[in-house]
Amino acid sequence: MMFPSPRFKPFLYLNSLTRTPLLQLQTPKSNQTFPPSLTPKHTSTTSQHHPFKVSYLVSTCGFSVETALKISKFTQFKTPEKPDSIIALFRSHSFSNTQIISIIRRAPNVLTCDPHKRIFPKFEFLRSKGASGSDIVELVTKSPTILYANLENNIVPSYELVRRFLESDKKTMDCIRGCGYFFGSGRASRNVMLLIDEGATDSVIAFLLQKRFSVILCSGFKETLDEIKEMGFEPFKKKFGLALLAKKIVPKSHWEAKVDVFKSWGWSEELVIGMFKRQPLFMLASQDKIDRVMRFWVKQLGWDSLALAKKPEIFGFSLERRIIPRALVVQYLVAKGLRKKSASMIVPFAVSDKEFLEKYVMRFKEEEAELLKLYQGKMSGHGNKEDGAAPLTVV
């Protein structure tokens, strides 16, 4: 995920600089009260050679001198009052030592904020929308950009925009908690407005917000919208959201590699695009999964790869728990003359477990025991998760 503004570059730079020190706090001269067990001095021998802020980061936060020097480039303070008050506020809201250090490491300039003007009102706003104390801790720790965002001009409008489509504070908080960078970026709001302008329905937008909010934060959003519109997807239909989701999740290089796998098994690029228009999420299957399904279908079963184009969802089914067991049953029925060779090879893989057992196993009373042995034998050891499909693997 990329930050849209240069002011967030320090987050990227500092993300891997520190070790995991224990926050150590001195009882400050102001009125804040800290646990007495965490009370080293603000000053140390480092102050003889480095600015106060470096000494503070070392003695109070536990950073190494090297790390403190790097962090200090992104924050300015000469006295402990503001940093102490920020840390006190975090501790009063049940942030752990590790979480506070993580926030300082990724958003060092927070140490210069006025906690009662910049931080506390944001906590209160989130609480007013149903966020629990642990929700606030999780959101801020995961995405400290919220501490820099303007409450009235960014956080409130952004929240209300999401709530417009999700229609409840709980769903909105769940969505934002999963991707708190929303508050540090104007891109999400712009992309939602793009969807509205393109004629996307509220249900399509709600689907994207709930299923993969990070897609809304992606760059190149307009280009992708134009691309899927050119393919024939209509913004007011659910498949528009599915196509947008798939196109933004799968990098271009991976998309092209998957097309090459299909082509190696006899599909044309036009056929791949046609299948994408029928079932957009089938392109979320990994290259390896596509190749393994094709290899089993063509090499082991001896069936035509083009038959799979009739049901692209098959690439989302579990090979071990669904495709192989059912294929063995179908092969047995054909070999015994109980199923015509000209019958559809796709239908048995598309029906539910219950329907498959009824139509292809239990109806053949004399062969039922052997069919069950084939079917359950290949499924054993793979759990009972299946009702139809296994999750697609994105690579």
C-alpha positions as CSV (number, residue, x, y, z in Angstrom):
1,M,0.0,0.0,0.0
2,M,1.4,3.4,-0.9
3,F,0.9,6.6,1.0
4,P,-0.4,9.4,-1.3
5,S,1.5,12.2,0.3
6,P,5.2,12.9,0.9
7,R,4.5,13.7,4.5
8,F,3.9,10.0,5.1
9,K,7.3,8.9,3.7
10,P,8.8,8.7,7.2
11,F,6.4,5.8,7.9
12,L,7.9,3.8,5.1
13,Y,11.4,4.7,6.0
14,L,11.2,3.9,9.7
15,N,9.1,0.8,9.5
16,S,12.0,-1.6,10.0
17,L,14.5,0.4,11.9
18,T,13.9,-0.5,15.5
19,R,14.2,-3.5,17.7
20,T,11.4,-4.2,20.2
21,P,12.4,-2.3,23.3
22,L,10.4,-1.8,26.4
23,L,8.9,1.6,26.9
24,Q,10.4,3.2,30.0
25,L,8.8,6.2,31.4
26,Q,9.9,8.7,34.0
27,T,7.3,10.4,36.2
28,P,7.4,13.8,34.5
29,K,7.4,17.2,36.1
30,S,3.9,17.9,34.8
31,N,0.8,16.4,36.3
32,Q,0.7,13.2,34.3
33,T,1.2,10.1,36.4
34,F,3.0,7.0,35.1
35,P,3.5,3.6,36.6
36,P,6.3,3.8,39.1
37,S,7.9,0.6,37.7
38,L,8.7,2.5,34.4
39,T,10.6,5.5,35.6
40,P,14.1,6.0,34.2
41,K,15.5,9.5,33.9
42,H,14.8,11.6,30.8
43,T,18.5,12.6,30.6
44,S,21.4,10.3,30.2
45,T,25.0,10.4,29.0
46,T,23.7,10.5,25.5
47,S,22.6,14.1,26.0
48,Q,26.2,15.1,26.2
49,H,26.7,14.2,22.6
50,H,23.2,14.4,21.0
51,P,20.2,16.7,21.0
52,F,17.6,16.3,23.8
53,K,15.1,14.5,21.5
54,V,17.7,11.8,20.8
55,S,18.3,11.4,24.5
56,Y,14.6,11.2,25.1
57,L,14.0,8.6,22.5
58,V,16.8,6.5,24.0
59,S,16.1,6.8,27.7
60,T,12.3,7.0,27.6
61,C,11.4,4.8,24.7
62,G,14.3,2.4,24.7
63,F,15.5,3.0,21.2
64,S,19.1,2.4,20.3
65,V,21.1,5.6,19.7
66,E,21.4,4.7,16.0
67,T,17.6,4.3,15.7
68,A,16.9,7.4,17.8
69,L,19.1,9.5,15.5
70,K,17.1,8.3,12.4
71,I,13.8,8.8,14.1
72,S,14.8,12.3,15.4
73,K,15.0,13.5,11.8
74,F,11.2,13.4,11.6
75,T,10.3,15.1,14.8
76,Q,11.1,18.3,16.7
77,F,10.9,18.8,20.4
78,K,13.3,20.3,23.0
79,T,11.4,19.6,26.2
80,P,9.7,16.5,27.6
81,E,6.3,18.1,28.2
82,K,4.5,17.2,24.9
83,P,6.1,13.8,24.4
84,D,5.2,12.9,28.0
85,S,1.7,14.0,27.6
86,I,1.2,12.0,24.4
87,I,2.6,8.9,26.0
88,A,0.4,9.5,29.0
89,L,-2.7,9.8,26.8
90,F,-1.8,6.5,25.0
91,R,-1.3,4.7,28.3
92,S,-4.6,6.1,29.7
93,H,-6.3,4.4,26.7
94,S,-4.7,1.0,27.4
95,F,-2.0,1.1,24.7
96,S,0.8,-1.3,25.6
97,N,4.4,-0.4,25.7
98,T,5.1,-2.2,22.5
99,Q,2.1,-0.5,20.8
100,I,3.3,2.9,21.9
101,I,6.8,2.3,20.6
102,S,5.4,1.1,17.3
103,I,3.4,4.2,16.9
104,I,6.3,6.5,17.7
105,R,8.5,4.5,15.4
106,R,6.1,4.9,12.4
107,A,4.7,8.3,13.3
108,P,7.4,10.1,15.3
109,N,6.0,13.5,14.8
110,V,3.0,12.5,17.0
111,L,5.3,13.4,19.9
112,T,4.9,17.1,19.1
113,C,1.1,17.0,19.0
114,D,-1.2,18.6,21.5
115,P,-2.9,15.5,22.9
116,H,-6.1,17.2,23.9
117,K,-6.5,19.1,20.6
118,R,-5.2,16.6,18.1
119,I,-5.5,13.1,19.5
120,F,-8.2,12.9,22.2
121,P,-11.0,14.3,20.0
122,K,-10.3,11.6,17.4
123,F,-10.6,8.9,20.1
124,E,-13.9,10.4,21.2
125,F,-15.3,10.5,17.7
126,L,-14.5,6.8,17.2
127,R,-16.0,6.0,20.5
128,S,-19.2,7.9,19.6
129,K,-19.5,5.6,16.6
130,G,-19.4,2.5,18.7
131,A,-15.7,1.7,18.7
132,S,-14.5,0.0,21.9
133,G,-11.3,0.9,23.6
134,S,-9.6,-2.2,22.0
135,D,-10.9,-1.1,18.6
136,I,-9.3,2.3,19.0
137,V,-6.0,0.7,20.1
138,E,-6.0,-1.7,17.1
139,L,-6.9,1.0,14.6
140,V,-4.3,3.5,15.7
141,T,-1.6,0.9,16.2
142,K,-2.2,-0.5,12.7
143,S,-2.6,2.8,11.0
144,P,-1.0,5.8,12.9
145,T,-1.9,8.0,9.9
146,I,-5.2,8.7,11.6
147,L,-3.3,10.7,14.2
148,Y,-2.2,13.1,11.5
149,A,-5.5,13.4,9.7
150,N,-7.8,16.4,10.3
151,L,-10.9,15.4,12.2
152,E,-13.4,17.8,10.6
153,N,-12.0,17.8,7.1
154,N,-10.9,14.2,6.7
155,I,-12.0,11.7,9.3
156,V,-15.6,12.7,9.8
157,P,-16.4,13.1,6.0
158,S,-14.5,9.9,5.2
159,Y,-16.4,8.0,7.9
160,E,-19.8,9.3,6.7
161,L,-19.0,8.4,3.1
162,V,-18.3,4.8,4.0
163,R,-21.4,4.6,6.3
164,R,-23.6,5.8,3.5
165,F,-23.1,2.5,1.7
166,L,-22.7,0.1,4.7
167,E,-25.7,1.6,6.5
168,S,-24.5,0.9,10.1
169,D,-21.8,2.1,12.4
170,K,-20.8,-1.5,13.2
171,K,-20.2,-2.4,9.6
172,T,-18.4,0.9,9.0
173,M,-16.1,0.4,12.0
174,D,-15.4,-3.2,11.0
175,C,-14.5,-2.0,7.5
176,I,-12.3,0.9,8.7
177,R,-10.6,-1.2,11.4
178,G,-9.5,-3.6,8.7
179,C,-7.9,-0.9,6.7
180,G,-7.3,2.2,8.7
181,Y,-5.1,3.8,6.1
182,F,-8.4,5.1,4.7
183,F,-8.1,8.1,7.1
184,G,-4.7,9.0,5.9
185,S,-5.6,9.2,2.3
186,G,-7.9,11.2,0.1
187,R,-7.6,8.6,-2.5
188,A,-10.3,6.3,-1.1
189,S,-12.9,9.1,-1.1
190,R,-11.9,10.1,-4.6
191,N,-12.2,6.5,-5.9
192,V,-15.6,6.0,-4.3
193,M,-16.8,9.2,-6.0
194,L,-15.4,7.9,-9.3
195,L,-17.6,4.8,-8.8
196,I,-20.6,6.9,-8.1
197,D,-19.9,9.1,-11.2
198,E,-19.5,5.9,-13.3
199,G,-23.0,4.8,-12.2
200,A,-22.0,2.0,-9.8
201,T,-24.8,1.0,-7.6
202,D,-24.7,1.3,-3.8
203,S,-24.7,-2.5,-3.6
204,V,-21.6,-2.7,-5.8
205,I,-19.8,-0.1,-3.8
206,A,-20.8,-1.7,-0.5
207,F,-19.5,-5.0,-1.8
208,L,-16.1,-3.6,-2.5
209,L,-15.9,-1.8,0.8
210,Q,-16.8,-4.9,2.7
211,K,-14.9,-7.6,0.8
212,R,-11.7,-5.9,-0.1
213,F,-11.5,-2.3,1.1
214,S,-7.8,-2.1,0.1
215,V,-8.9,-2.1,-3.5
216,I,-10.6,1.3,-3.0
217,L,-7.2,2.6,-1.9
218,C,-5.3,1.5,-5.0
219,S,-3.7,3.8,-7.5
220,G,-4.6,3.6,-11.1
221,F,-8.3,3.2,-10.2
222,K,-9.7,5.2,-13.1
223,E,-7.6,3.3,-15.6
224,T,-9.0,0.0,-14.3
225,L,-12.5,1.3,-14.3
226,D,-12.1,2.2,-18.0
227,E,-10.5,-1.1,-18.8
228,I,-13.4,-3.2,-17.4
229,K,-16.0,-0.9,-19.0
230,E,-14.3,-1.5,-22.3
231,M,-14.6,-5.3,-21.7
232,G,-18.4,-4.8,-21.5
233,F,-18.9,-4.8,-17.7
234,E,-21.8,-2.5,-16.7
235,P,-21.4,-0.4,-13.5
236,F,-24.9,-1.2,-12.2
237,K,-24.3,-4.9,-12.2
238,K,-22.6,-7.0,-9.5
239,K,-20.1,-8.5,-12.0
240,F,-18.7,-5.0,-12.4
241,G,-17.6,-5.1,-8.7
242,L,-16.2,-8.6,-9.1
243,A,-14.3,-7.7,-12.2
244,L,-12.8,-4.6,-10.6
245,L,-11.9,-6.6,-7.6
246,A,-10.1,-9.3,-9.7
247,K,-8.3,-6.7,-11.9
248,K,-7.0,-4.7,-8.9
249,I,-5.9,-7.8,-6.9
250,V,-4.0,-9.6,-9.7
251,P,-0.9,-7.7,-10.9
252,K,-0.6,-7.3,-14.6
253,S,2.4,-9.6,-14.8
254,H,0.6,-12.3,-13.0
255,W,-2.5,-11.8,-15.1
256,E,-0.4,-12.3,-18.3
257,A,1.3,-15.3,-16.8
258,K,-2.1,-16.9,-16.1
259,V,-3.2,-16.2,-19.6
260,D,-0.1,-17.9,-20.9
261,V,-0.9,-21.0,-18.8
262,F,-4.4,-21.2,-20.3
263,K,-2.9,-20.8,-23.8
264,S,-0.4,-23.6,-23.1
265,W,-3.4,-25.9,-22.6
266,G,-5.2,-24.9,-25.8
267,W,-7.2,-21.8,-24.8
268,S,-7.1,-18.6,-26.7
269,E,-6.7,-15.2,-25.1
270,E,-10.1,-14.3,-26.4
271,L,-11.6,-17.4,-24.6
272,V,-9.9,-16.4,-21.3
273,I,-11.4,-12.9,-21.6
274,G,-14.8,-14.4,-22.4
275,M,-14.6,-16.6,-19.3
276,F,-13.5,-13.6,-17.2
277,K,-16.6,-11.8,-18.3
278,R,-18.7,-14.8,-17.3
279,Q,-17.0,-15.4,-13.9
280,P,-14.5,-12.7,-13.0
281,L,-13.2,-14.3,-9.9
282,F,-11.9,-17.4,-11.8
283,M,-8.8,-15.3,-12.6
284,L,-8.0,-15.3,-8.8
285,A,-6.9,-18.9,-9.1
286,S,-3.1,-19.2,-8.9
287,Q,-1.0,-20.1,-11.9
288,D,-0.1,-23.4,-10.2
289,K,-3.7,-24.2,-9.5
290,I,-4.8,-23.5,-13.1
291,D,-2.0,-25.7,-14.4
292,R,-2.7,-28.6,-11.9
293,V,-6.4,-28.6,-12.8
294,M,-5.7,-28.5,-16.5
295,R,-3.0,-31.3,-16.2
296,F,-5.4,-33.6,-14.3
297,W,-8.2,-32.9,-16.6
298,V,-6.3,-33.4,-19.8
299,K,-3.4,-35.8,-19.0
300,Q,-5.0,-38.0,-16.3
301,L,-8.6,-38.0,-17.4
302,G,-8.0,-37.6,-21.1
303,W,-10.7,-35.0,-21.4
304,D,-10.8,-31.8,-23.6
305,S,-9.5,-28.7,-21.8
306,L,-12.0,-26.5,-23.7
307,A,-14.8,-28.3,-21.7
308,L,-13.7,-26.4,-18.6
309,A,-14.6,-23.1,-20.4
310,K,-18.2,-24.1,-19.8
311,K,-17.8,-23.7,-16.1
312,P,-14.8,-21.5,-15.2
313,E,-15.8,-21.7,-11.5
314,I,-14.2,-25.2,-11.5
315,F,-10.8,-23.5,-11.2
316,G,-11.9,-22.3,-7.8
317,F,-12.9,-25.8,-6.5
318,S,-10.6,-27.9,-4.5
319,L,-8.7,-30.3,-6.7
320,E,-8.2,-32.9,-3.9
321,R,-11.6,-32.5,-2.1
322,R,-13.9,-32.1,-5.1
323,I,-12.5,-32.4,-8.6
324,I,-10.5,-35.7,-8.2
325,P,-13.1,-37.6,-6.1
326,R,-15.9,-36.7,-8.5
327,A,-13.8,-37.5,-11.6
328,L,-13.1,-41.0,-10.3
329,V,-16.8,-41.6,-9.9
330,V,-17.7,-40.3,-13.3
331,Q,-14.9,-42.4,-14.9
332,Y,-16.2,-45.5,-13.2
333,L,-19.7,-44.9,-14.4
334,V,-18.6,-44.4,-18.0
335,A,-16.4,-47.5,-17.8
336,K,-19.3,-49.5,-16.5
337,G,-21.6,-48.2,-19.2
338,L,-23.8,-46.4,-16.6
339,R,-23.1,-43.0,-18.1
340,K,-22.9,-42.1,-21.8
341,K,-19.5,-40.9,-23.0
342,S,-21.3,-38.1,-24.8
343,A,-22.9,-36.8,-21.5
344,S,-21.6,-33.5,-20.1
345,M,-18.4,-33.9,-18.2
346,I,-18.9,-30.5,-16.5
347,V,-22.3,-31.0,-14.8
348,P,-21.1,-33.5,-12.2
349,F,-18.6,-31.0,-10.9
350,A,-21.0,-28.1,-10.7
351,V,-23.7,-29.6,-8.5
352,S,-23.8,-29.6,-4.7
353,D,-22.4,-32.5,-2.6
354,K,-25.9,-33.7,-1.8
355,E,-27.0,-33.6,-5.4
356,F,-23.8,-35.3,-6.6
357,L,-24.3,-38.2,-4.1
358,E,-27.9,-38.6,-5.1
359,K,-27.4,-38.5,-8.9
360,Y,-24.0,-40.2,-9.3
361,V,-23.6,-42.5,-6.3
362,M,-26.8,-43.6,-4.5
363,R,-29.0,-44.1,-7.5
364,F,-26.8,-46.9,-8.7
365,K,-27.7,-49.4,-5.9
366,E,-25.6,-52.3,-7.2
367,E,-22.5,-50.1,-7.5
368,E,-23.1,-47.8,-4.6
369,A,-20.6,-49.4,-2.3
370,E,-17.8,-49.2,-4.9
371,L,-18.7,-45.7,-5.9
372,L,-18.7,-44.5,-2.2
373,K,-15.3,-46.1,-1.8
374,L,-13.9,-44.2,-4.7
375,Y,-15.6,-41.0,-3.7
376,Q,-14.8,-41.0,0.0
377,G,-11.5,-42.7,-0.3
378,K,-10.1,-39.7,-2.2
379,M,-11.7,-37.3,0.1
380,S,-10.5,-38.9,3.3
381,G,-7.7,-37.0,5.0
382,H,-8.7,-33.7,3.5
383,G,-11.3,-32.7,6.2
384,N,-15.0,-32.0,5.7
385,K,-14.8,-28.3,4.7
386,E,-16.4,-28.7,1.4
387,D,-19.9,-27.6,0.4
388,G,-18.7,-26.8,-3.0
389,A,-15.7,-24.7,-3.5
390,A,-12.4,-24.1,-1.8
391,P,-11.1,-20.6,-1.5
392,L,-9.2,-19.3,-4.5
393,T,-5.5,-18.7,-3.9
394,V,-4.3,-15.3,-5.1
395,V,-0.7,-15.0,-6.3
